[in-house]
Amino acid sequence: MPIKLLIAGMAGLMLATPRRRTEGPAAVVAAHADHLAMKAAPINSDWIIRGTPLARIGEHSTSTDEASSTAVWDCTAGEFRWYFNWDETVVIQEGEVHVTDADGEVRLLRAGDIAYFRGGTWATWRIDNYVRKIAFLRKPFPGPLATLYRLRNALRQGKYSAL
């Protein structure tokens, strides 16, 4: 019975209509990417394949539930494997990077390109000179909650109106 109540409560929260925020953190966080304070973000030395890539990050914002964040990241020349803990969408701002996915497919990402990396995956990054990106990170929902969320979306779209 407690599990049913928990599921019903979570479903109710997900189905609730969003309300206007009246207090708490700012509703809009804005900054120019060039004005963020960049700090060292060393790449795990076990992941480095070639060179001495130096990475930095400038943190822009984090959601109040800490499930998503936005940052600027840059890196000098080198080649390394990268593990994506979270889902990540990137927009390349400057330079380029050769990305090789787990299946061996190589993509060249240049300024203006957008790419999505699924959380829980590896990719190899080869940077010949320099790359700068804006990264939008989102922590994936745990399995059962993700299923409930997909069900909620299906109900909202009328796919399961007979339920």
N, C-alpha and C positions, 0 to 999 in steps of 0.2 A: 504493500500500500504506500509506504513512504516514497518509493521510486516513482510510482504513478503520480503522486503529488508533485514531486520534483520536476518530472517531465511536463506535467500540466502547467506548473508555474513558469518554467523556461519557455514553453510554447506561448503562454500568455504574454510574457515580456517581449518575445519576438514579434508577436502579432499587434502589439500596442502601437497606437499612432504616435509618431514623434511629437514631442512638445517643445515649445519655445523655451530656450534656456534663459533664466533670469539672473543667475549668479554663477560664480565659478570662473574657470580659466577663460581667457579671451576667445571669442568666437572666430576671430580672424588673426592669424599670425603671418606677418609679411616681412620679408627682408630681401635685399638684393643678394644673389648668390655670391657676388664678388666681395661682399662685406661680412660674410660669416667668418668667425674665428676658426682657422684651420689648425688642427692639432695632429700630432703623429698618430698613425693607426697602423702599427707594424703588422706585416703579413707573417703568419705562422712560418717559421723557418723550415719546418718539415714540408711545407707546401711549395716552396720555391724550387723551380726546376732549373732556371738559368738567370744569371744577372743578380743585381742587388736592387730590386724595385723598392722605392720608398713611397709609401701611401700616407695620405692625410685625410682627415674627415672634418667637415664643418656641420655640426648638428643644427638643423633648422627648427624642427618641431616634433613633438610626441603627443599622440592622442591621450585623452584623460584616462582611458582604460589601459594605456600602455601596449595596445595591440597593434599600433602602427606608428611609423615615424618617417620623417623626410630628412634627407641630408645631402650635402655635396661631398663627393669623394674624388680624389685625384691620385694619380700614381705615375711614377717615372718608369723608364724602360725595364723590362724583365719578363720572365715567363713563370707562371705559378698556377697551381690548382687552387680552386676556391670552393668552399662548401657553403651553400646557401641555407642557413638555418630557417629563414623566413622566406615567404614569397617576396620577390623583389622585381619591381619594374624600374628600368633605368632609361634615362634620356641622355644620350651622349652630347655634351656641350662643346667639347674641344678635343682634337686629336682623334685617335682611332685605336681599336683593339680587335684582335683576332680571337674569337671565342670558339672553343671546341667543346661540344656537348658529350655526354656519356656514350652516345652512339657513334662518335667520331666525325659528326658533321661540323664543318667549320663555317663560321659566319664572320664577315667583316662588318663591324659597327663603326660608323663615322658620325661626325657632328650632325645632329638632327635626327639620328636613328633612335627608335624606341625598341626595347627588348624586355621580355618577361622571363624570369628564372623561377621555376617552381621550388618552393621550400623542400629541403631534404635531398637536394641534388648537388652534384659536383659539376664543375666546368673548368676547363683550362683557359687561362687568359694569357695572351701574348701581346705585350705592348712594345712596339718598336721604338717609340720616342716618349710619348706622354699621352695620357687620357684623363679627361675630367667628365664626371657624370653627376646628374641629379638622381638620387635613389629614393624610391618610394617603397618602404618595407611594410609588410603586413604579416602578423603572426597567424598562421592557419588555426582554425578552430579545431579542438580535439574531435576525434571521429564521431562520437555520438551527437555532439552538439552540431557538427557540420551536417549530419543527416537531418537533424531537426530543422536546421536553417534551410536546407534544400527543400524539405517538405513545406515549410512556410512559404517559400518562394513559389512552389508549384501551386499551393492553395491560392495565393494572391493572383496567380496568372490563370486561375480557373481550370487547371488541368485535373484537379481531383474534386470537383464540385459535388460528387456523389458521396464523399466522406461525410 
